[in-house]
Amino acid sequence: MNFAIPTPGIRRRSITGLWLRHAVAFVRYWKFVITWVLIEPVVALVAVGFGIGKLVTEVEGAESYAEFVTPGLIMGSAMFHALFETSWNAYNRIDNDVYETALTTPITVLEVTLGDILWAITRALMTTIGVAIVAVIFGWIDGWLAIGILIPAVMMGALFGAMGFLFSAVAPHTTFLTLVFTLVATPLYFFSGAFFPISILPEWVQPIAWAMPLTPGVHIARGFALGNLDITHLWAAIYVVALTALMWPAAVYLLRRRLIK
């Protein structure tokens, strides 16, 4: 099995054209999609911040629980959007021959994955910016350094955008994709350090939690939000880049195998 990707000849016009196609579709249904992009994560943020935040008086590394949990909720939302875009939505495009039709034009499978991952990053940034603005209004994010949260948002968009294709490219039906969110995304969301410090987990669980792909994104975002960046955040960023570099070639290979018969 060869995952090598030929990079010469990648056309930006093909990638941006596919991205524009997704953007036009989003604008057409934005009134419905905005409920998931902004309203749902904001409701979760406010409920956790004001609800659990009133019960938890101390938390490691932050002045309040709301400040601690905000970066985790934002990165979790970015993960769900990117993963949904290239798993569920990508499967629908496969099922409706959208990609096969696109391949009759001057576009390659490699460019298809890049265009969709770029859109996944865009979706991750949409929810990150929207929820972050609300958090700033409540005073749960403070300081210009917090703008750096956009960096891990892009990284999570790329990582989970690539991961989503690993599932959509092999899914036999949409029911299979529900397992992606039940068995993959949900455990990542709750054990990534988003809601509580990983240090309180049993010692044998902590290495597993740190290895989860969402954990470094939460760690980096919290570093920017709380203004306490150190060398561990650099290592987390390197880990995310490495995971993305592994998943993307596999995604291209699996999608090519499914589309080109």
C-alpha positions as CSV (number, residue, x, y, z in Angstrom):
1,M,0.0,0.0,0.0
2,N,1.5,3.3,-1.1
3,F,0.3,6.5,0.5
4,A,2.8,8.7,-1.4
5,I,1.2,11.9,-2.8
6,P,2.5,13.5,-6.0
7,T,2.5,17.2,-5.2
8,P,3.6,18.8,-8.5
9,G,0.7,20.2,-10.6
10,I,-1.6,21.1,-7.7
11,R,-3.9,23.8,-9.1
12,R,-5.1,26.4,-6.6
13,R,-7.9,27.3,-9.0
14,S,-9.3,23.8,-8.7
15,I,-9.1,23.9,-4.9
16,T,-10.6,27.3,-4.5
17,G,-13.3,26.4,-7.0
18,L,-14.4,23.5,-4.9
19,W,-14.2,25.6,-1.7
20,L,-16.4,28.2,-3.5
21,R,-19.0,25.5,-4.3
22,H,-19.3,24.6,-0.6
23,A,-19.4,28.3,0.4
24,V,-22.3,29.0,-2.0
25,A,-24.2,26.0,-0.7
26,F,-23.6,27.2,2.9
27,V,-24.9,30.7,2.1
28,R,-28.0,29.2,0.6
29,Y,-28.8,27.3,3.9
30,W,-27.1,29.6,6.4
31,K,-30.2,30.2,8.4
32,F,-30.4,26.5,9.3
33,V,-26.6,25.9,9.5
34,I,-26.0,28.8,11.8
35,T,-27.8,27.0,14.6
36,W,-25.0,24.5,14.8
37,V,-22.2,26.9,13.8
38,L,-23.0,29.4,16.6
39,I,-26.2,28.9,18.6
40,E,-25.5,25.4,19.9
41,P,-21.9,26.0,21.0
42,V,-22.8,29.3,22.6
43,V,-25.7,27.7,24.5
44,A,-23.2,25.0,25.7
45,L,-20.6,27.7,26.6
46,V,-23.1,29.8,28.6
47,A,-24.7,26.8,30.3
48,V,-21.3,25.3,31.4
49,G,-19.8,28.7,32.2
50,F,-22.6,30.0,34.4
51,G,-23.9,26.6,35.6
52,I,-20.9,24.4,36.5
53,G,-18.8,27.6,36.8
54,K,-20.8,28.5,39.9
55,L,-20.1,25.2,41.5
56,V,-16.4,24.9,40.7
57,T,-14.5,27.6,42.6
58,E,-10.9,26.4,41.8
59,V,-9.4,24.9,38.7
60,E,-5.8,24.3,37.7
61,G,-4.2,27.1,35.8
62,A,-7.1,29.5,35.5
63,E,-8.8,32.1,37.7
64,S,-12.3,30.7,37.0
65,Y,-13.8,27.5,35.6
66,A,-15.4,29.5,32.8
67,E,-12.0,30.7,31.7
68,F,-10.7,27.2,31.9
69,V,-13.4,25.5,29.9
70,T,-13.9,28.1,27.2
71,P,-10.9,27.2,25.0
72,G,-11.9,23.5,25.3
73,L,-15.5,24.1,24.2
74,I,-14.3,26.2,21.3
75,M,-11.8,23.6,20.1
76,G,-14.4,20.8,20.6
77,S,-16.8,22.8,18.4
78,A,-14.1,23.3,15.7
79,M,-13.4,19.5,15.8
80,F,-17.1,18.6,15.3
81,H,-17.5,21.0,12.4
82,A,-14.4,19.9,10.5
83,L,-15.2,16.2,11.1
84,F,-18.8,16.5,10.1
85,E,-17.9,18.3,6.9
86,T,-15.5,15.6,5.5
87,S,-17.3,12.6,7.0
88,W,-21.1,13.1,6.7
89,N,-21.2,15.8,4.1
90,A,-18.4,14.2,2.1
91,Y,-20.2,10.9,2.1
92,N,-23.3,12.6,0.7
93,R,-21.2,14.1,-2.1
94,I,-19.8,10.6,-2.8
95,D,-23.3,9.1,-2.7
96,N,-24.7,11.8,-5.0
97,D,-21.7,11.5,-7.5
98,V,-20.7,15.1,-6.8
99,Y,-17.0,14.1,-6.6
100,E,-17.2,11.8,-9.6
101,T,-18.8,14.6,-11.7
102,A,-16.0,17.0,-10.5
103,L,-13.4,14.5,-11.6
104,T,-14.6,14.8,-15.2
105,T,-13.2,18.3,-15.1
106,P,-9.6,19.3,-14.7
107,I,-9.5,18.4,-11.0
108,T,-7.8,15.5,-9.2
109,V,-8.7,13.5,-6.1
110,L,-5.8,15.2,-4.3
111,E,-7.3,18.6,-5.1
112,V,-10.7,17.4,-4.0
113,T,-9.4,16.5,-0.6
114,L,-7.5,19.8,-0.3
115,G,-10.6,21.8,-1.3
116,D,-12.8,20.0,1.2
117,I,-10.2,20.3,4.0
118,L,-9.9,24.0,3.3
119,W,-13.7,24.2,3.7
120,A,-13.5,22.2,6.9
121,I,-10.9,24.7,8.2
122,T,-13.3,27.5,7.2
123,R,-16.1,25.9,9.2
124,A,-13.8,25.5,12.2
125,L,-12.9,29.1,12.0
126,M,-16.5,30.2,11.7
127,T,-17.5,28.6,15.0
128,T,-14.3,29.5,16.7
129,I,-14.7,33.2,15.9
130,G,-18.4,33.3,16.8
131,V,-18.1,31.6,20.1
132,A,-14.9,33.4,21.0
133,I,-16.6,36.8,20.5
134,V,-19.4,35.7,22.9
135,A,-16.7,34.5,25.4
136,V,-15.0,37.9,25.2
137,I,-18.3,39.7,25.9
138,F,-18.7,37.6,29.1
139,G,-15.1,38.3,30.1
140,W,-14.0,34.6,29.8
141,I,-11.4,35.4,27.2
142,D,-9.2,38.5,27.8
143,G,-6.2,39.9,26.1
144,W,-4.9,40.2,22.6
145,L,-2.9,37.0,22.9
146,A,-6.2,35.2,22.8
147,I,-6.4,35.9,19.1
148,G,-3.9,33.1,18.8
149,I,-6.8,30.7,19.4
150,L,-7.3,30.9,15.6
151,I,-4.0,29.0,15.1
152,P,-5.2,25.8,16.8
153,A,-8.6,26.2,15.2
154,V,-6.9,26.0,11.8
155,M,-4.9,23.0,12.9
156,M,-8.0,21.2,14.2
157,G,-9.8,22.0,11.0
158,A,-7.0,20.5,8.9
159,L,-6.5,17.5,11.2
160,F,-10.1,16.5,11.6
161,G,-10.8,17.4,8.0
162,A,-8.3,14.8,7.0
163,M,-9.6,12.3,9.5
164,G,-13.2,12.7,8.3
165,F,-12.2,11.4,4.9
166,L,-10.9,8.2,6.5
167,F,-14.4,7.4,7.4
168,S,-16.5,8.8,4.5
169,A,-14.2,7.0,2.0
170,V,-14.9,3.6,3.5
171,A,-18.4,4.1,4.9
172,P,-21.0,1.6,3.5
173,H,-23.9,3.8,4.6
174,T,-24.7,6.8,6.7
175,T,-25.5,4.7,9.8
176,F,-21.8,3.8,9.9
177,L,-21.0,7.5,10.2
178,T,-23.1,8.0,13.3
179,L,-20.6,5.7,15.0
180,V,-17.9,8.2,14.1
181,F,-19.4,10.8,16.4
182,T,-20.6,8.3,19.0
183,L,-17.4,6.2,19.3
184,V,-14.7,8.7,18.1
185,A,-15.7,12.4,18.4
186,T,-17.6,12.2,21.7
187,P,-14.8,10.4,23.7
188,L,-12.3,12.8,22.3
189,Y,-14.5,15.8,23.3
190,F,-14.9,14.6,26.9
191,F,-11.4,13.2,27.6
192,S,-9.3,15.9,25.9
193,G,-8.9,18.1,28.9
194,A,-11.7,20.4,27.7
195,F,-13.8,20.1,30.8
196,F,-11.2,19.1,33.5
197,P,-7.4,18.9,33.8
198,I,-6.0,15.7,32.5
199,S,-3.9,15.5,35.7
200,I,-7.0,14.4,37.7
201,L,-7.5,11.3,35.6
202,P,-6.1,7.9,36.7
203,E,-2.4,7.7,35.9
204,W,-2.8,4.9,33.3
205,V,-5.5,7.0,31.5
206,Q,-3.4,10.2,31.2
207,P,-1.1,9.1,28.4
208,I,-4.1,8.0,26.4
209,A,-5.8,11.3,26.9
210,W,-2.7,13.2,25.9
211,A,-2.4,11.1,22.7
212,M,-5.9,12.0,21.6
213,P,-5.8,14.3,18.6
214,L,-8.1,16.9,20.2
215,T,-6.0,17.3,23.3
216,P,-3.1,19.2,21.8
217,G,-5.6,21.6,20.2
218,V,-7.2,22.3,23.6
219,H,-3.8,22.6,25.2
220,I,-2.6,25.2,22.7
221,A,-5.9,27.2,22.7
222,R,-5.8,27.3,26.5
223,G,-2.2,28.5,26.4
224,F,-3.3,31.4,24.2
225,A,-6.5,32.2,26.1
226,L,-4.8,32.2,29.5
227,G,-1.5,33.7,28.3
228,N,0.8,31.0,29.6
229,L,2.5,29.6,26.5
230,D,5.5,27.4,27.0
231,I,7.5,24.7,25.2
232,T,4.8,22.1,25.8
233,H,2.5,24.1,23.4
234,L,5.2,23.9,20.7
235,W,5.4,20.1,21.1
236,A,1.6,19.9,20.9
237,A,1.7,21.8,17.6
238,I,4.3,19.5,16.2
239,Y,2.2,16.5,17.2
240,V,-0.8,17.9,15.4
241,V,1.2,18.6,12.3
242,A,2.6,15.1,12.4
243,L,-0.8,13.5,12.8
244,T,-2.2,15.5,9.9
245,A,0.7,14.6,7.7
246,L,-0.1,10.9,8.4
247,M,-3.8,11.1,7.9
248,W,-4.0,13.2,4.8
249,P,-2.1,10.8,2.5
250,A,-4.2,7.9,3.8
251,A,-7.4,10.0,3.1
252,V,-6.3,10.7,-0.5
253,Y,-5.5,7.0,-1.0
254,L,-8.9,5.8,0.3
255,L,-10.9,8.4,-1.5
256,R,-9.1,7.6,-4.8
257,R,-9.8,3.9,-4.3
258,R,-13.5,4.6,-3.9
259,L,-14.0,7.1,-6.7
260,I,-11.7,5.8,-9.4
261,K,-12.8,2.3,-10.5
